Amino acid sequence: MIKPDAYPAMGSIIDLICANNLVINKLKMSRFTKRSAGQFYKEHVGKAFYPNLEGLMTSDVVIGMELVGPEAVTKWREIIGPTDTAAAQAQCPGSIRALYGTDQTKNAVHGADSIGSYKQEHDFWFDGQDVAARPMQTTAVLDNCTLCLIKPHILKEGKCGQVIEMILGAGFEISAMEMFNLSRPVVEEFYDVYKGVLPEYLPLVENLSSGPIIALEVR
């Protein structure tokens, strides 16, 4: 999970994930409420540092991801580095928390510490047939915005983070983001306006239905 303090670095963090041969299988931008933060961090509620943690996690959007690869839990923990940014900078200077963290709370990212934690956190973000009942909802604003689709070939080439960096660097806000797998019939409906108009209509359909895409609300 990319925390609010690392929002400007989300593209670079995604690039590091891809560079370390972890596959992003699911991705969604969302926002914690005080209630959902308390549920997600229930083992920390009541501890001295929790008010600061709650304040950070409810301050802005977060990005949850399911990462897939051999020993993914252990590997991700190695990539992000120690919880304390100062320790990360001293012990693992190339880690995500060393590069983008500030302190023990504003340390850029979160990572499940065990298979059991992963399963609980995955379900919290992504599970359940009733999408409206999930704790982590979309952050779409539907105001002063346009759509950006990062296509399957960009994800396969590990260039998704570069695209995100270019969007933020141009002064836009990414106010919602989610990964989808679109079936061919859905893509054909999406591109229906181009059917019989663009010679490349069929290649467009084939490309967009060939793997996962990431949809962004850009403002």
SULQUI-V623896 format. One line per field, one symbol per residue. phi: phi as a letter, one per 30 degrees, with the letter a starting at -180 (. if undefined). psi: psi as a letter, one per 40 degrees, with the letter a starting at -180 (. if undefined). Layout:
BEGIN
phi = ???
psi = ???
END
This chain:
BEGIN
phi = .cdedcedcedddddddddciccdcbaadbbdcdddddddcedcejdeddeddddddcdadbbcbccbleheddddddddieededddddcbdcdddddbdbadcdcibbbecadddedddddddbdjddedcddccdcecibhbbcbcddedddddiceddddddddddjdcccaaacbccdeedddddcedcdiccdcededddddcdldbccbccb
psi = hhideeddeddddddddddefhhhdihhhahiidddddddfdeeheideddddddddedaiihhihhhihfdddddddddiidhdddddddgeeiddddeidaddgfdiihheidddddddddddeihdgddeidhiiehdfhfiihhhhidddddefeddddddddddeeihheihihihhidddddddeddehedhdfddddddddeeaiihhhhh.
END
